Amino acid sequence: MKQGSFSRQQVTAITGLTARQLSYWRKTGLVVPQHCTEGGHARYSFTDLIALRAAKQLLDANVSLQRIRRCLESLTRFLPTVQQPLVELSLVVTGDVVLVFHGERAFDALTGQQWVFPVAELAKEVEQLQQELPEQTELFPVDAEQLEEYA
């Protein structure tokens, strides 16, 4: 077997997909393996594994197969520039939007359009604000005598 290629059995173990799903997705062109053996057996590349895993996650999030197909076509545009795809890219489904996070940037998976605000900076700001908030007891100090007066 060619190094960096995976058999159907390996792919089902890695992705959690069934052999039937792989066969259907191959026939319908959702994810087509990049290589075949001389005997016609599919051999999936690492990039194929990423596409399959992304498709499964989207399917698990109740995204339609048509939308998944469009997202995968768009995502393949990101992959050539990514050194470690599983580390660098993350998918998030929020309602009808599928976001791709790459470093500190977020992109719409369908259009490739970058989201306007830097997500990582926003996350850092929220974390910083949460650390700076005083505790409830500091805002409204109450001693035992005051509690007895209200009782």
ROVO-908240 format. One record per residue: chain; x, y, z of N, C-alpha, C, O in turn. Coordinates in steps of 0.02 Angstrom, whole numbers, plus 32768, in hexadecimal, padded with zeros to 4 digits. Each point is the difference from the previous one (the first is absolute). Layout:
 chain n_xx n_yy n_zz ca_xx ca_yy ca_zz c_xx c_yy c_zz o_xx o_yy o_zz
     A    X    Y    Z     X     Y     Z    X    Y    Z    X    Y    Z
...
// end
This chain:
 chain n_xx n_yy n_zz ca_xx ca_yy ca_zz c_xx c_yy c_zz o_xx o_yy o_zz
     A 802A 7FC5 8000  7FD6  803B  8000 802C 803E 8000 8033 8003 8023
     A 7FBB 802E 7FB6  8024  803E  7FFA 8000 8025 8043 7FCC 8006 8021
     A 806F 8013 7FF4  8004  8024  803F 7FD5 803F 7FFD 8001 8024 7FCD
     A 7FDA 7FEA 8069  7FD5  803B  8001 7FBC 7FF3 7FE0 7FD9 802E 7FF7
     A 8019 7F93 7FF9  7FBE  7FEF  7FE6 7FE0 7FCD 8030 8022 7FD9 8020
     A 7F9C 802A 7FE3  7FDB  7FD8  8032 7FCB 7FD6 7FDD 7FDE 8018 7FD3
     A 801C 7FAA 8043  7FCD  7FD3  7FE4 7FBB 8012 801D 7FFB 8028 802F
     A 7FD1 7FBB 7FB4  7FBC  800D  8018 7FFA 7FEB 8049 7FE0 8024 8027
     A 803C 7FA3 7FEC  7FFC  7FE9  8045 8022 8031 802F 7FE6 800F 8036
     A 8054 800A 7FB7  8023  8031  802A 7FD7 8040 8006 7FFC 801E 8036
     A 7FE7 7FF8 7F93  7FD8  803E  8000 7FC3 7FF9 802D 7FEF 802F 8024
     A 7FEF 7F98 7FD9  7FC6  7FF7  802B 8014 8002 804A 7FDC 801B 802A
     A 805E 7FC7 7FE6  8018  8001  8045 8014 8047 8016 7FF3 8013 8039
     A 802B 8013 7F9B  8017  8043  8011 7FC6 8032 8005 7FFF 8029 802E
     A 7FD3 7FD3 7FA3  7FCB  8033  7FFB 7FBF 7FEF 8024 7FDA 802D 8011
     A 801A 7F92 7FFB  7FC1  7FED  801E 7FC8 7FF8 7FCD 7FC7 7FF4 8012
     A 8049 8014 7FAF  7FCF  7FF6  7FCA 7FF9 7FB6 7FF2 802D 7FD9 800F
     A 7F9C 8014 7FD4  7FF7  7FBA  7FEC 801A 7FF7 7FB8 8007 8030 7FDB
     A 8007 7F91 8014  8016  7FF1  7FBC 7FC9 8013 7FCE 800F 8016 7FC8
     A 7FB4 7FE3 804C  7FC7  8013  7FD5 8000 804B 7FF2 7FF5 8016 7FC8
     A 8016 8012 806D  8003  8049  7FF7 8039 8013 7FD1 7FF7 8029 7FD3
     A 8044 7FB9 8038  8039  800F  7FD4 7FF0 7FF0 7FB7 800F 8027 7FD3
     A 7FD1 7F9F 8023  7FEE  7FEC  7FBC 7FCF 8031 7FE1 8008 8014 7FC7
     A 7FC6 7FFF 805F  7FCD  8030  7FE7 8020 8043 7FF1 7FF3 801E 7FCC
     A 8036 7FFB 8062  801F  8041  7FF6 8030 7FFF 7FC5 8008 8032 7FDD
     A 8018 7F95 8018  802D  7FF9  7FC6 7FD7 8002 7FC0 8012 8023 7FD0
     A 7FB7 7FB6 802D  7FD6  7FFD  7FC4 7FE0 8043 7FF0 7FFA 8012 7FC5
     A 7FF2 8013 806E  7FDE  8040  7FF5 8031 803A 7FF9 7FEC 8038 7FF1
     A 8055 7FBB 8019  8032  8034  7FF7 8009 802E 803B 8022 8033 7FFA
     A 7FC0 7FBC 803F  8009  802A  803B 8049 8002 8015 801D 8035 8008
     A 8000 7F90 8001  8048  7FF9  800C 8019 7FC5 7FD7 7FED 7FC7 800C
     A 803C 8049 7FC4  801B  7FCC  7FD3 8049 7FF5 8013 8027 8030 8002
     A 7FEC 7F92 800B  8046  7FF3  8012 802F 8016 7FC7 7FF0 7FFA 7FC5
     A 804A 801F 804F  802F  801B  7FCE 8026 7FC9 7FDB 801D 800D 7FCB
     A 7FE5 7FB6 8051  8026  7FCA  7FE1 7FD7 7FC0 7FFE 7FD3 7FF7 8028
     A 803E 7FDE 7FAA  7FE5  7FBC  7FFC 8039 7FD0 7FF2 8031 8012 7FDF
     A 7FC7 7FB1 803A  8033  7FCD  7FF1 7FF4 7FE7 7FB9 7FCF 8012 7FE0
     A 805F 7FC5 8009  7FF8  7FE3  7FBD 7FC1 7FD5 7FFD 7FE3 7FF9 7FCA
     A 8008 7FEB 806E  7FC4  7FD8  8003 7FC0 8029 8008 7FCA 7FE4 8003
     A 803E 805F 8001  7FC5  802B  8005 7FE9 800F 8047 7FCA 801C 800A
     A 805F 7FD2 8027  7FEE  800E  8046 8012 8048 8012 8036 8018 7FEF
     A 7F9D 8008 8033  800A  8046  8013 8038 8007 8033 8007 7FD7 802D
     A 8021 805D 7FCA  8034  8012  8030 7FF7 804A 800F 8006 802B 7FD3
     A 7FEC 7FE4 806C  7FF2  8044  8014 803F 8022 8019 8029 7FE2 8023
     A 7FDF 805D 7FCA  8039  8027  8017 7FEF 8021 8042 7FC7 7FFD 8018
     A 806B 8023 8006  7FF4  8025  803F 7FCE 8038 7FF4 7FD6 800D 802B
     A 802E 8014 7F9C  7FD0  8035  7FEF 7FBA 7FE3 7FFB 7FD0 8020 8015
     A 802A 7FA3 7FCE  7FBF  7FDF  7FFD 7FE5 7FF3 8046 7FC4 8009 800D
     A 8068 7FE1 8020  7FEB  7FF4  8045 7FE4 803F 8020 7FCE 7FFE 8024
     A 8051 803A 7FCF  7FE9  8040  801B 7FBB 8010 7FE5 7FD3 8014 8025
     A 8024 7FE2 7F9A  7FBF  800E  7FE1 7FCB 7FD1 801D 7FC8 8016 800D
     A 8048 7FAB 7FFC  7FD0  7FD0  801B 7FEE 8011 8048 7FC5 7FFE 8013
     A 806D 8012 8014  7FF2  8011  8046 7FD6 8040 8005 7FD2 8005 8028
     A 803E 802C 7FAE  7FD9  803E  8000 7FB8 7FF2 7FEA 7FD1 8019 801F
     A 8027 7FBE 7FAE  7FBD  7FEE  7FE9 7FD8 7FDD 8036 7FC5 800E 800A
     A 805B 7FC5 801A  7FDD  7FDB  8035 7FEC 8030 8039 7FC8 7FFB 8019
     A 8064 8032 7FF9  7FEF  8030  8035 7FC5 802C 7FEB 7FD4 800E 8028
     A 802D 8007 7F9A  7FC9  802A  7FE8 7FBF 7FD8 7FFD 7FCB 801A 8012
     A 8038 7FA8 7FD8  7FC5  7FD5  7FFD 7FE5 7FF5 8047 7FC4 8001 800A
     A 8069 7FF3 8026  7FEB  7FF8  8045 7FE0 803F 801D 7FD8 7FFC 802F
     A 8039 803D 7FB4  7FE2  8040  8016 7FC2 8011 7FD7 7FE9 803A 8001
     A 7FFB 7F94 7FDC  7FC2  8008  7FD9 8006 802F 7FC5 7FCF 8021 7FEE
     A 806C 7FE3 7FF5  8009  8027  7FC3 7FF0 7FD2 7FC6 8014 7FC6 7FFF
     A 7FC8 8054 7FCF  7FEC  7FD7  7FC7 803D 7FEB 7FD6 8033 8022 8000
     A 7FC6 7FA7 7FDC  8036  7FE8  7FD5 8011 8033 7FCA 803B 8007 7FED
     A 7F93 801C 7FF8  800E  8033  7FCD 802B 8038 801C 802F 8017 7FE0
     A 7FC1 7FFE 805D  8027  8035  8020 8047 7FE7 8011 8031 8025 7FF9
     A 7FD3 7F9D 801C  8041  7FE2  800F 802B 7FFF 7FC1 803B 8010 8002
     A 7FA7 7FDD 7FC7  8024  7FFE  7FC0 801D 8045 7FF0 803A 8005 7FEC
     A 7F9E 802F 801B  8019  8044  7FF2 8036 8015 8031 8030 8021 7FED
     A 7FC9 7FCC 8053  8032  8011  8032 8042 7FDD 7FF1 8035 801F 8004
     A 7FC8 7FA1 7FE9  803E  7FDB  7FF2 8023 801C 7FC3 803D 8005 7FFE
     A 7F9D 800E 7FCF  801E  801F  7FC5 8024 8040 8014 8037 800E 7FE7
     A 7FAB 8018 8044  801E  803E  8017 803E 7FF3 802C 8033 8021 7FF9
     A 7FC8 7FAD 8033  8037  7FF1  802D 803F 7FE8 7FDB 8037 800D 8016
     A 7FC0 7FD1 7FB2  803A  7FE9  7FDB 802A 803A 7FE7 803B 7FF8 7FF1
     A 7FA6 8043 800B  8028  803B  7FEE 802E 8014 8038 8035 801E 7FF4
     A 7FB9 7FD3 804B  802A  8011  8039 803A 7FCF 8009 8036 8013 8015
     A 7FBE 7FAE 7FDA  8030  7FCB  8011 8045 8008 7FE1 8030 7FF0 8022
     A 7FD7 8027 7FA0  8045  8005  7FE5 802D 802F 8028 803D 7FF8 7FFE
     A 7FA7 8038 8025  8029  802F  8025 8009 7FED 8049 8022 8023 8026
     A 7FC1 7FA5 7FEE  8002  7FEB  8046 8034 7FC9 8009 7FFF 7FCE 7FDC
     A 802F 803B 8053  8035  7FCF  800D 7FE6 7FC4 8027 8010 7FC7 7FEF
     A 7FC8 8045 8046  7FE6  7FCB  802A 7FB4 800A 8006 7FE8 801D 8030
     A 7FF2 7FCA 7F9F  7FB8  800E  7FFC 7FD9 7FEF 803F 7FD8 8029 8017
     A 8033 7F9C 8007  7FD8  7FEE  803A 8010 802B 803D 7FD7 8007 802D
     A 8064 8016 7FD4  8013  802D  8036 7FEA 8047 7FF2 7FE8 8023 802D
     A 801F 7FF3 7F95  7FF5  8045  7FEF 7FB7 8013 7FF0 7FEC 8039 800B
     A 7FED 7F98 7FDC  7FBB  800F  7FEC 7FCF 7FE1 8032 8008 7FC6 8014
     A 7FC6 8060 7FFE  7FC9  7FE7  8029 7FBF 8016 7FE0 7FFB 8037 7FE6
     A 7FD3 7F9D 801D  7FBE  8010  7FE5 7FD0 800A 803A 8000 7FDA 8031
     A 7FD6 8059 7FC8  7FCD  800D  8032 7FBF 800D 7FDA 7FFF 8029 7FD2
     A 7FCC 7FB5 8042  7FBF  800B  7FE1 7FD6 8029 8031 7FF5 7FEB 8039
     A 7FF5 804F 7FB0  7FD5  802A  8029 7FC2 8010 7FD8 8001 802C 7FD5
     A 7FC9 7FB0 8039  7FC3  800B  7FD9 800B 7FEC 7FB8 800F 7FC6 7FF1
     A 7FEA 806A 7FE2  8009  7FF1  7FB9 8045 8015 7FE6 800C 7FFD 7FC4
     A 8021 8017 8069  8043  8016  7FEC 8033 7FCB 8015 7FFF 7FE8 8038
     A 802D 8006 7F99  8037  7FD3  8010 8040 802A 7FFD 8012 801A 7FCB
     A 800F 7FEC 806E  803C  8028  8005 803E 7FD3 8000 7FFF 7FCA 801D
     A 8035 804E 7FC2  8041  7FE0  8001 802F 802E 8026 800A 8039 7FEC
     A 8013 7FAD 8049  8031  8027  8026 8045 7FEA 7FEB 8010 7FC5 8001
     A 8018 806C 7FED  8046  7FF4  7FEC 802A 8033 8024 8000 803B 7FEE
     A 8025 7FAF 8045  8027  802F  8028 7FD1 8030 8024 7FD3 7FEB 8024
     A 8038 8054 7FD2  7FD7  8033  8020 7FC9 801A 7FD1 7FE0 8032 8010
     A 8016 7FAD 7FB9  7FCE  8017  7FCF 7FC7 7FCE 7FFC 8008 7FC4 800B
     A 7FBE 8057 7FE3  7FC5  7FD6  7FF5 7FE5 800F 7FBA 7FFC 803A 7FEB
     A 7FF3 7F91 7FF0  7FE6  8006  7FBD 7FBE 7FDC 7FFB 7FF4 7FCE 8022
     A 7FE0 804B 7FB4  7FC3  7FDD  7FEE 8015 7FC6 7FD4 8022 800A 7FCE
     A 7FCA 7FB8 8043  8016  7FC6  7FDA 7FE5 7FFF 7FB9 8020 7FE3 7FD4
     A 7FA8 803C 8020  7FE3  8000  7FBD 801F 8035 7FD2 8010 7FF2 7FC7
     A 7FF8 8049 8054  8018  8037  7FD5 804A 800D 8006 801E 801E 7FD4
     A 8000 7FCB 8063  8047  800E  800C 800A 8047 8019 8039 8015 800C
     A 7F90 800F 7FFD  8005  8046  8017 8015 8001 8049 7FE4 7FDD 802A
     A 804D 804C 7FE4  8019  8006  8045 7FCE 8028 8029 7FE4 8032 7FE9
     A 8010 7FB7 8054  7FD5  8026  802D 8024 8040 8013 803D 8002 8005
     A 7F9C 8032 8004  801C  8043  8009 8028 8007 8040 8036 801E 7FFF
     A 7FB2 7FC8 8037  8024  800A  8040 8030 7FC6 800C 7FF1 7FC7 7FEF
     A 8048 8049 802F  8030  7FCB  8011 7FE7 7FD9 803C 7FFD 801A 8037
     A 7FF1 7FA7 7FBE  7FE2  7FD6  8033 802F 7FF5 803B 7FEB 8003 8039
     A 8054 7FEF 7FB9  802F  7FF1  8036 8008 803D 802E 8005 7FF8 803D
     A 7FFD 8043 7FA5  8006  803C  802A 7FC3 8009 802C 8005 8013 803A
     A 7FC0 7FDF 7FAA  7FC2  8006  8027 8002 7FCE 803A 7FEC 8011 8038
     A 802A 7FB2 7FBC  8004  7FCD  8034 8031 8016 8037 7FF2 7FF6 803C
     A 8046 8028 7FB0  8030  8019  8032 7FE2 8038 802A 800A 8002 803D
     A 7FD1 802B 7FA3  7FE0  8037  8024 7FCE 7FE6 8032 7FFD 8018 8039
     A 7FDA 7FB7 7FB3  7FCE  7FE4  802D 8023 7FDE 803B 7FEB 8009 8039
     A 8049 7FD1 7FB9  8025  7FDF  8036 801E 8033 8030 7FFE 7FF6 803D
     A 801D 803F 7FA7  801F  8034  802A 7FCB 8022 802B 800C 800D 803B
     A 7FBA 8002 7FA8  7FCB  8020  8026 7FE7 7FD2 8038 7FF1 8018 8037
     A 800A 7FA8 7FBB  7FE9  7FD1  8033 8031 7FFC 803A 7FEB 7FF7 8039
     A 8055 8011 7FBA  8032  7FFD  8035 7FFF 8040 8029 8011 7FFF 803B
     A 7FDB 8039 7FA7  8001  8041  8022 7FC1 800D 8028 8000 802D 802A
     A 7FCA 7FAD 7FCB  7FC2  800C  8024 8009 7FF2 804A 801A 7FCC 8013
     A 7FD1 8062 8017  8004  7FF3  8048 7FCC 7FCC 8014 7FCE 7FF7 7FDE
     A 803F 7FE8 8059  7FD1  7FCF  8019 7FC2 8023 801B 8002 803B 8010
     A 7FC7 7FA0 7FF4  7FC0  801B  8017 8007 801F 8046 7FE3 8034 800D
     A 8043 7FAC 801F  8006  8018  8045 8024 8043 8002 7FF4 8027 802E
     A 8038 7FE7 7FA2  8023  8040  7FFF 7FD1 8038 7FEB 8008 8039 8016
     A 7FC7 7FB8 7FC0  7FD2  8034  7FE9 7FCE 8013 8036 7FEF 803B 8007
     A 7FF9 7F94 801F  7FCE  800C  8033 8015 7FE1 8042 7FE7 7FCB 8013
     A 8048 8055 800F  8017  7FE3  803F 7FC8 8001 8034 7FDE 8033 8009
     A 8019 7F96 8018  7FCC  7FFA  8033 8020 7FE0 803D 8021 7FCD 7FFB
     A 7FD3 8053 803F  801A  7FE1  803D 7FC5 7FE1 8026 7FC6 800C 7FEF
     A 804A 7FCE 8043  7FCE  7FDA  8025 7FCD 802E 8021 7FC5 7FEE 8003
     A 804F 804C 8017  7FD2  802E  8021 7FCB 801A 7FD0 7FC6 8005 8012
     A 804F 800B 7FB0  7FD0  8019  7FCE 7FCD 7FCA 7FEE 7FC5 800F 7FF5
     A 8051 7FB3 8009  7FD2  7FCA  7FF0 7FCB 7FF8 8036 7FC6 7FF3 7FF1
     A 804E 8016 804E  7FD0  7FFA  8037 7FCD 8038 7FFD 7FC6 7FF5 8012
     A 804D 8047 7FD9  7FD2  8038  7FFB 7FC9 7FF3 7FCD 7FC7 8014 800A
     A 804B 7FCA 7FBF  7FCF  7FF3  7FCB 7FD3 7FC4 8010 7FCC 7FF8 7FE1
     A 8048 7FE0 804F  7FD9  7FC4  8010 7FC3 800E 8029 7FDB 7FD1 8011
// end
